[in-house]
Amino acid sequence: MGLLVSLLSGFASGETMAAVRRARTAAIVYALAALAAFCGLGFLVGAAYIWTSMRYGSLAAAVGFGAGFLVIAGLVLLIHRLMSGARVRREARRRKADMKGIGITAALAVLPTLLKGKGGLGVILGPAVALAAYAIYRENVKSDTDRPDAGEG
């Protein structure tokens, strides 16, 4: 409720609109700076092409620049692929940790209610023992399939 009041008071006082104006102005300035930087980069590439074509000839310069840009494109794609794979694994680990935390929190929240109920401790211990047995079973099945000579006897 406090967040809503803060948000509404920000709208009423005009602070939010001022922040939006500042953000819009900053976005325009950064876009213009990026455009100027790309133009400068283009002229530098053009100058390098002119210098290379004067030194080695037009055809050799064009082939060299084409091959160079293809190599750069390949490197960018390779780096992106490697980084996205690592990011997916990192997000999966984080999601797993979050789900574990949510599960533990939910279990702790329900624990007092379960202990007060008719079944009491049996209601908690039954599924806990079943989960432990299943975890032991999965661990043993994994270790047998990991070894290539497990089926030979």
Secondary structure, DSSP 4 states (H G I P E B T S, - for coil): -HHHHHHHHHHHHTHHHHHHHHHHHHHHHHHHHHHHHHHHHHHHHHHHHHHHHHHH-HHHHHHHHHHHHHHHHHHHHHHHHHHHHHHHHHHHHHHHHHHHHHHHHHHHHHHHHHHHSSSTHHHHHHHHHHHHHHHHHHHHHHHHHHSTTSS--
